């Protein structure tokens, strides 16, 4: 194991999936994962770090209706900077399924993409640029439309989008939908029409 792989993740998130606790994080230019099958132990035993792919993964994975897991990661300031990794076996293995490109190099940065599956089966990815942008996939994440800004105003900051158990989409961003405000006034919005309104 190289010295880079021995380091602890600099950013991490922990989630419980099928009685296995996952810690997904980043070390320089790589996304990694560790798991434990004994998440309730006082001192759980973690697996060795395992590389998932290139880039930094900062957001939660998306589980599609067909059971595929999608992870997004970013290789900042590079062509095809947004990587979409997929697992068809509940995380045992991941492969690069597709990439999305932020066309203007000046707006590339910490893309921090998040994917939701729409009711029609298409995938809608929101992307952090100076504001918000979107890209769509109609083939489960293999190909993506060009990343383009959308009408929603947002400061250059993190956001959150997820489908709720009710079926509605939840978007958390700073301020009103039609105003770009500083990093303040976090507001939650709900949509019952897959983000159209």
C-alpha positions as CSV (number, residue, x, y, z in Angstrom):
1,X,0.0,0.0,0.0
2,X,1.4,3.4,-0.9
3,X,1.7,6.2,1.6
4,X,-1.2,8.1,0.0
5,X,-3.5,5.1,0.5
6,X,-2.4,4.8,4.2
7,X,-3.8,8.3,5.0
8,X,-7.2,8.7,6.5
9,X,-9.8,10.4,4.4
10,X,-9.7,14.2,4.6
11,X,-13.5,14.3,4.0
12,X,-15.8,11.4,4.8
13,X,-19.4,10.4,5.1
14,X,-20.7,7.3,6.8
15,X,-23.8,5.4,5.8
16,X,-25.4,2.1,6.8
17,X,-26.3,-0.1,3.8
18,X,-27.7,-3.6,4.3
19,X,-26.2,-3.9,7.8
20,X,-22.8,-2.8,6.6
21,X,-21.5,0.6,7.6
22,X,-19.7,2.5,4.8
23,X,-17.3,5.4,5.1
24,X,-16.7,7.1,1.8
25,X,-14.1,9.8,1.6
26,X,-11.3,11.3,-0.3
27,X,-7.5,11.3,-0.3
28,X,-5.7,13.5,-2.8
29,X,-7.3,12.9,-6.3
30,X,-9.0,9.6,-5.3
31,X,-12.3,8.5,-3.8
32,X,-12.0,5.6,-1.3
33,X,-14.2,3.5,0.8
34,X,-14.0,1.5,4.0
35,X,-16.6,-0.8,5.4
36,X,-17.4,-2.6,8.6
37,X,-19.8,-5.5,9.1
38,X,-20.1,-4.8,12.8
39,X,-21.3,-1.2,12.9
40,X,-22.7,-1.4,16.4
41,X,-19.5,-2.6,18.0
42,X,-17.8,-0.2,20.5
43,X,-14.7,-0.4,18.3
44,X,-15.7,-1.5,14.8
45,X,-13.1,-3.2,12.6
46,X,-12.8,-1.4,9.3
47,X,-11.6,-2.9,6.1
48,X,-8.5,-1.5,4.4
49,X,-9.2,1.6,2.3
50,X,-10.3,0.6,-1.2
51,X,-10.1,2.9,-4.2
52,X,-13.4,3.7,-5.9
53,X,-12.1,6.0,-8.7
54,X,-10.5,9.2,-9.6
55,X,-11.6,12.5,-8.2
56,X,-13.2,13.8,-5.0
57,X,-16.6,12.5,-4.0
58,X,-18.3,14.9,-1.6
59,X,-22.0,13.9,-2.0
60,X,-24.1,10.9,-1.2
61,X,-24.5,8.1,-3.7
62,X,-27.8,7.6,-5.6
63,X,-29.5,4.2,-5.7
64,X,-31.5,3.9,-9.0
65,X,-34.9,2.1,-9.3
66,X,-33.0,-0.9,-10.9
67,X,-30.7,-1.2,-7.9
68,X,-27.6,0.3,-9.5
69,X,-25.6,2.6,-7.2
70,X,-24.2,5.8,-8.7
71,X,-21.3,7.8,-7.1
72,X,-20.2,11.1,-8.6
73,X,-16.7,12.5,-8.2
74,X,-14.9,15.5,-9.6
75,X,-11.4,16.0,-11.0
76,X,-11.5,19.8,-10.6
77,X,-10.5,22.0,-13.5
78,X,-10.1,19.1,-16.0
79,X,-12.1,18.2,-19.1
80,X,-14.9,15.7,-18.4
81,X,-14.3,16.6,-14.8
82,X,-17.4,14.9,-13.4
83,X,-17.1,11.2,-13.2
84,X,-20.0,8.8,-12.6
85,X,-19.1,5.5,-11.1
86,X,-21.6,2.7,-10.9
87,X,-22.0,-0.6,-9.0
88,X,-24.5,-3.2,-10.0
89,X,-23.6,-5.5,-7.1
90,X,-24.3,-3.3,-4.0
91,X,-20.9,-1.8,-3.8
92,X,-18.7,-4.9,-4.2
93,X,-17.2,-3.3,-7.3
94,X,-17.5,0.1,-9.1
95,X,-16.7,0.9,-12.7
96,X,-16.7,4.3,-14.6
97,X,-20.0,4.5,-16.3
98,X,-19.8,8.0,-17.8
99,X,-18.5,11.6,-17.6
100,X,-20.0,15.0,-17.8
101,X,-18.1,18.1,-18.9
102,X,-18.3,21.7,-17.6
103,X,-17.6,23.3,-21.0
104,X,-16.2,26.6,-19.8
105,X,-12.8,26.0,-18.1
106,X,-13.2,29.3,-16.2
107,X,-16.3,28.0,-14.4
108,X,-14.8,24.6,-13.5
109,X,-14.1,24.1,-9.8
110,X,-15.5,22.1,-7.0
111,X,-18.4,20.7,-9.1
112,X,-20.0,18.8,-6.2
113,X,-22.6,17.1,-8.5
114,X,-25.7,15.4,-7.2
115,X,-27.9,13.0,-9.1
116,X,-31.6,12.3,-8.8
117,X,-33.6,9.8,-10.9
118,X,-36.7,11.3,-12.4
119,X,-40.0,9.5,-12.5
120,X,-39.5,9.0,-16.3
121,X,-36.2,7.1,-15.6
122,X,-33.9,9.9,-16.8
123,X,-31.2,11.1,-14.5
124,X,-30.9,14.8,-13.5
125,X,-27.6,16.0,-12.2
126,X,-27.2,19.4,-10.6
127,X,-23.7,20.9,-10.6
128,X,-22.1,23.6,-8.6
129,X,-20.6,26.3,-10.8
130,X,-20.8,30.0,-10.2
131,X,-24.5,29.4,-9.6
132,X,-26.2,26.1,-10.5
133,X,-26.0,24.0,-13.7
134,X,-27.6,20.8,-14.9
135,X,-27.0,17.9,-17.2
136,X,-29.3,15.0,-18.1
137,X,-28.7,11.3,-18.9
138,X,-31.3,9.1,-20.5
139,X,-29.2,6.0,-20.5
140,X,-28.6,5.4,-16.8
141,X,-25.5,7.7,-16.6
142,X,-23.5,6.5,-19.6
143,X,-23.8,9.8,-21.6
144,X,-24.7,13.3,-20.4
145,X,-25.9,16.4,-22.1
146,X,-23.6,19.4,-21.9
147,X,-23.5,21.0,-18.5
148,X,-25.5,24.3,-18.7
149,X,-26.6,26.9,-16.2
150,X,-30.2,26.8,-15.1
151,X,-32.5,29.7,-14.1
152,X,-32.3,28.9,-10.4
153,X,-30.0,31.6,-8.8
154,X,-27.5,30.4,-6.2
155,X,-24.2,31.6,-4.7
156,X,-21.0,29.6,-5.4
157,X,-21.7,27.2,-2.5
158,X,-22.8,23.7,-1.8
159,X,-26.5,22.7,-2.3
160,X,-28.5,19.5,-1.7
161,X,-31.0,17.7,-3.9
162,X,-32.7,14.4,-3.1
163,X,-35.9,12.5,-3.7
164,X,-37.9,12.0,-0.5
165,X,-39.9,8.9,0.4
166,X,-43.0,10.9,-0.5
167,X,-41.8,11.1,-4.1
168,X,-41.2,14.8,-3.9
169,X,-37.8,16.3,-4.6
170,X,-36.1,18.3,-1.9
171,X,-33.7,21.2,-2.9
172,X,-31.7,23.0,-0.2
173,X,-30.0,26.2,-1.3
174,X,-29.2,29.7,-0.1
175,X,-32.0,32.2,-0.4
176,X,-35.0,32.6,-2.8
177,X,-35.1,30.7,-6.0
178,X,-34.8,33.9,-8.1
179,X,-32.1,35.6,-6.1
180,X,-28.4,35.0,-5.7
181,X,-27.6,35.8,-2.0
182,X,-24.5,35.3,0.1
183,X,-23.9,32.0,1.9
184,X,-26.8,32.6,4.3
185,X,-30.5,31.9,4.6
186,X,-30.5,28.2,3.8
187,X,-33.9,27.4,2.5
188,X,-35.6,24.1,1.6
189,X,-37.8,23.8,-1.5
190,X,-40.1,20.9,-2.5
191,X,-41.1,19.9,-6.0
192,X,-43.8,17.4,-7.0
193,X,-43.0,17.6,-10.8
194,X,-39.3,16.5,-10.9
195,X,-37.9,20.0,-10.5
196,X,-39.9,21.8,-13.2
197,X,-41.4,24.0,-10.4
